[in-house]
């Protein structure tokens, strides 16, 4: 009997495998296979140092397929029969840091695109929070002040989405969803992607390569980081490039914290050069209590939750896994197969 292990019981309610979904996966088990759903919590999303539990370690000893929040190194090394990892994460996590995974034959697919709709709505909501000066409203509420004049100031910089030039760095499944939503509200959307020849997704006025980043930043009222973290995109939005943004621009990061120089961002925010920032990811998570970003009114901080969508997310994840399972058994190409050499 061939085995598939499902290890998605996150202690976080926002990402905890529902019992109904676990039952659905068991019921969808292919002939000749067994589906083992791990009942103990998987702390991979929280970065717990305690490592995998005994139930998961025992389950993977005979498994051919693993479906979880990435796959910690101890689990990988405890699974000698493993042939395919389906990650429920949009990126690669720490899996490619395991030499035997990076250089070996085990297939690796991720959940790229699955989180696109909720993250795109999070981005849009965050930008609206700033363009409608809701940060100003929050500050006035905290001070018990009724002051309509505050919304006409240069600091509030109230604008409509239709006025904005939005630059989306990364036009894959996530970036495409972001572009469609801003374009629907009248924004002019430009995108950057590693291979511009792949074309211009719906909603984008134009797409260029990463070598056009400096020129595009000079024209962007909003820049959204939505690309995969690679050697090419690490430290992408540094102090020099933040300085290229027009006065009053907004910075959004829903990709990886390592793509943005947070200290430089703080300086441009405090000086008033930038209107604000929408940050769901950080160089170090959790964000330290002493970080100045907590104290800046014009920074919207969320704890890496832009992908939360308790109902529809699980529908998309399970559909991806089950379709890939059928493809795996039929020896057909898998959706979202990670290029281990490229890192995404």
N, C-alpha and C positions, 0 to 999 in steps of 0.2 A: 504493500500500500504506500503510495507516494503522499508526502505531507506538505501542506501549506500552513504556515503559522501566521496568525493575525495578532499583532501586539500593539494595540492602539488605546489602551486604557489609561489615558492621561489623567493625573489628579486634578487638572484644570477643567472645570465644568465646560468651558468654552470649546475644548478640544477632546472631550472624553467620548469614546466610542459608545453610542447608545445601544442598549440591549436589543432593540428592534433591528438595528443594522447588523449586529453580531449574528442574530438569528437568520437574517437574510443571507449573509455570507455562508453560514452553515448549510442553508437550504440550497444554495447555488453551487455547492461542491460538485466538481466534475467526477465522472465515473472513474473509479480506480484511485481516487484521491481521498484524503481526510483533511478536514479543516480544524485546526486546533486554535481556539481563541484564548489567549492568555488572560486570566482573570485578575492578576495583580497589576498595580499601577506601573506604568512606564514613565519614568521621570526624564526621558531624553529631552523633552521640550524645555524643562526647567533647568537643565544642565546640572542635575544632582550628581554629587561626587560618589554617591553610594553604589552606582552601577546597576546592572540588571539584577532582577530577583531570581530566586532559585527556580521558580516555575518557568520563566522564560528560558533560562539556561538549559533546563531539562527538555523543553519543547523543541528547541532548535537543534538538538543533538542529531535528530533523524530527519530534519527538514530539507526540502529542496527549494522551497519558496518562503520568503519572509516579507511580510507587509507590516511596516511599522513607521514610527517617527524617525526616519533614518535607521541606522543600525550601529550601536556602540561596538567598539573593537572587541570587548570580551565576548559578546554574542557572536560576532562574525567568526572569531577563532574557535568558538564552541560548535560550529556548524560545518563539519567537513563535507557534507553532501550538498551544501548550498549551491544553487545554480542561478538564482535570480532574486534580486532585492527590489521590491516595489516600495519606494519611499512615499510617505504621505506629505512630505515637505516639497516646496516648490524648487528649492535649490539642491545642493549636494550634501549639505551638512558636513560632517567630519569623515564621511565614508571614504573619500578619495585620499585621505591622509593615511589610510591603511595600505601599505605597499602591496599586500597580497590581493586586495580588492582592485587597486589602481592598475596593477600590472597583470592580473589574472583573468581567467575566462568568465568569471561570474558576471551576468548581465545586471545592469543597474538602470532602473527607470524611476523618474520622479513625478511630482504632481504639478509640473509647470502648466500654467494656464487654468488650473482648477480654482485657484484663489482669485482669478482676474476680476470677476464681477464685484465681490465685496470690497476688495482693495481699491478698485477704481472708484467705487462710491465713497469710500473713506477719503480718498484723495480729493474728490470733488467737494465733499462736506468740509474738509479742512480748509481748502482754498476759499470756499464761501464764508467760513468762520472769520477769515481775515478780510476778504473784500467787502463783507457787510459789517465789519468792525464789531463783531460779537465779542472779541476780546476786550474792546472798550466798554461794551455793555456789561460784561462780567465785572470789570473793575469798578464801574459806577455802582453796580448792585452791591458789591462788597462794602463800598463807602456810603451806601444809603443816599446816593446823589441822583437827583432827577435833572439831567443836563443835556438837553437836545443839541446844544451848540457844540458839544464834544464830537459829534458825528460829521461836522463840517470842517474839521481841522485837517491840516496836512498830515498829522500823525495818524489819524484814523484812515485816511486815504480810501474812502468808500468808492468802490467801482462795480461795474457790471461784468459778468463773465464774457459777454460779447465784445468787450473792449480789449480783452487780453490776448497776448501772443504767448502760447504755451509750448514749451519745448519738452518733449518726452524722450529721455535717454533710455533706449531699449524699447523696441517695438514688437516684442514677442507677444505671448498670450496676455500678459499683464498690461504692457504698454498699449497694445491695441485696444483693450477695453477702456483704458483711461482716455485715449484719443477720441474714441467714439462719443463718450459722454461730454467731453468739453466741446467738441465740434457741434453736438446737438444743441448746445446752448449758445452757439454763435462765436466761440473762440476760434482763432486761427491757430491751427496745431501743426507743428513741425516735429519730426522725429529723427533720431540718430540710431543707426544699427550697424553692426559689424560688417554685414554684407548688404549694401544698399541695393544691389541688383535683385534682391529678393522681392523688391517692390514696395509700394506705398499702401499700407493698410487703409481700410475705410475710415474716413474722418480726418486723415492727414492731408495737408496741403502739399507737403513735400517730405522726402526722407533723404538723409545724407549719411555719410560715414562718420566715424568718431573723429576723423581728422578735421571735421568742420565744427567741432565743439566750440572753439573760441569764438568764431564768427557768429554762431547761432546764439551763444550766451549774450552777446551784445544787443540782441534784439528781443530777448525773452523777458516777459513780465512774470512768468512762472516757469521754473525748471523742476521737472519731476524725475528723480532717479528711480528707474524701474528695470535696470539691466542686471544680469548675473554678475557676481563678484569674481573677477579673474585678475590675472596680473596686469591686464590692460586697463581695467576699471578701478583698481585699488587706488585710493587717494585721488580719484578723478576730479572731484570738486574741491580744489585746494584754495589757498588764500588768493593766489594770482587769478584764478578763474572766477572766484566769487566777486573780485573787484571789477570784472568785466560786465557783470549784470547791471542793468539800468537802475537808477534810484527808484526805490519802492518795490523792487522785485520780491517774489516769494519763492522760498526753497522748500521742496518736498522730498523726503526720503522714505520710501517704503520698500527699499531693496536690502542693502546691508550697510551697517554703520561705517564700515571701513572705506566706503566710497566717498565720505564727506569729512572734511576737516572741521570738527565741531568747535574747536577753540577759535579758529578763524571766523567761523560763522557767528559765534558769540560777539566778536569784535565788530563785525559789520552790522549786526542787529543793534548793539548798544550805541553805535555811532549814528544810527538812523538811516544808513545807506539802504538797508533792506527793510521791507515792510514787516516781514515775519517769516516763520518757518513752521512746517507741519512735519513732525518727526515721529515715526513709529518704530524705528530701529536706531541702534546706537553702537558706537565702537565697543563699549562694554555694557553688558546687560546682566542684571538690572542697572538702570542708570543710578549712579551714586547719589545719595542724599545731598552731598555737598556740591553737586554740579550746578553751576550758575544757570543752566538751561531751565531748571525748575522755577527760577525766580523771574524770568523774563515774561512779561505779560503777552508779548507778541509771538510766543512759541507755544504751539499746541503739542503737548507730549502725551503719547499713548504707549502702553507697555507691550509693543509688538503684537497687536491684536487686530490689525487692519484686515486680516483674512477671516475673522470670525463670521460665521454664517451657520448657526446651529442646524438649520433644516436642509437647505439646498446644498451645502458643502458636502455632506455625507452622500447625497445622491450622486454628485459628480465623482467623488472619490471611489465609491464602490463600483460605479459604471466603468471607470477607468481600469480598476483592478481586474474586474471580471472579464472585460474585453481583452485585456492584456493576457490574462490567464488562458483564455481560449486561443489567442495567438501563439502563446508560448508552447502550448501542447501541440498546436498545429504547425509549429516551426515557421510561423509567419513573422514579419517585422513587428516589433513592439512599439506602441505609442510612447513618446517621451523618453526614448532610449538615450541615456547620457553618453556623450562622447568623452571618454575618460581622459583623453589627451587634451581636449579643449577645456574640460572642467565644467561643461554644462550640456 
